[in-house]
Amino acid sequence: MAFRVNVYQLKQVMENEMVNSKTASKVLIVDSRPYIAYNEEHITGACNMYCPPILKRRFANGGQVHLESMLGVETKNRLISGQFSTIVVYDQEGPCLPSLNTLNNNGLGVDISDLNIVYRTLCKLAKDAKCLILKGGYNTFKQQFPSLCTKQNQEDTISSAIDTSNSRLFRNVSVPSEPVELLPHLYIGNALSAAGKDVLLNHGITAILNVSNNCRNHFDADFRYKNIPVDDNPLVDLSTWFMEAITFIDEVKRHGGKTLVHCQAGISRSATICLAYIMQSQCLSLDEAFEFVKSRRSVISPNISFLQQLLDFEKEIQTRNNKRKYSPPASPCRLVTSSSPAFSFFGHEEMPQTAILHSPVQLLQSPVLTFT
């Protein structure tokens, strides 16, 4: 059975924590709402952990969902080592608690709310800690205790962090400033990543794709730049830039170069572009591409609108591939035989040399992706 705590009890817990502020907190408050909602405002001291939409299908089918990477390293280590005595989880309005424990066991379906998935994840991770759910959610707590809520402007937070050369851009996520290699010719980062010339040169980066309205291009004489001037806003149609960005990255690659894709925080816009590129170039589904990028840069979190645009892009790729599959091959054409070694972008292997067909015409085979 899930235990509940009301907003007055949580307020008392928070006040007790303030009195004992000299010692490490024994209480962990977790906001299970999507990142955008959390970043706009949240209960003071709360960290963010939610389930991206594309992972909910896995949870619904009984699969394992690992969300602990969304926590900062220190918080995650303290959680796993049992240093928290109490964990309080909340969403926007609070749960209908009977469904929290029964839907998964009586054949009626699976509760795939962020609150339920995060709650279950924390119950498994926490050692001897009491996991509680906040009755009434954030709305009720804010209504009763607005002074205990934090309004946070993302752009101001990031700008402040950049001005102080501090890579910890948000309360709960330690955002790395070092460019992260996704493919041999593709890196992802944030505004700090794009501001370090020596680091860029050390990685062999020759081009920078700036996916923002307000980040400077610092080294015009040293790197090739392309700008995609968009905000991290659910109303923005970033998909209109997908093919242009893909073409730019491929062109840099053909000339032996490497591209850094960055936005302000390296979390949403740049991640969306990199996901689109990997889906297209590696013939991966959105689920596969997301897991691949997330395993290398754990803080990525495209906003919900960008995720939907990526899902639509996935369908476009599938449609194009299906058309190619049933189109008669040109002659001469390239052949990948069944005896050719498989391609794996995880190991950065190169495609094998292929033979030129003359006659008779043979059927083309698609390259095989292997996951290691």
Secondary structure, 3 states (H helix, E strand, C coil): CCEEECHHHHHHHHHHHHHCCCCCCCEEEEECCCHHHHHHEEECCCEECCCCHHHHHHHHCCCCCCCHHHCCHHHHHHHHCCCCCEEEEECCCCCCHHHHHHCCCCCCCCCCCHHHHHHHHHHHHCCCCEEEEECCHHHHHHHHCHHHEEECCHHHHHHHHHHCCCCCCCCCCCCCCCCEEEECCEEEECCCHHHCHHHHHHCCCCEEEECCCCCCCCCCCCCEEEECCCCCCCCCCHHHHHHHHHHHHHHHHHCCCCEEEECCCCCCHHHHHHHHHHHHHHCCCHHHHHHHHHHHCCCCCCCHHHHHHHHHHHHHHHHHHHHHHCCCCCCCCEECCCCCCCECCCCCCCCCCCEECCCCCCCCCCCCECCC
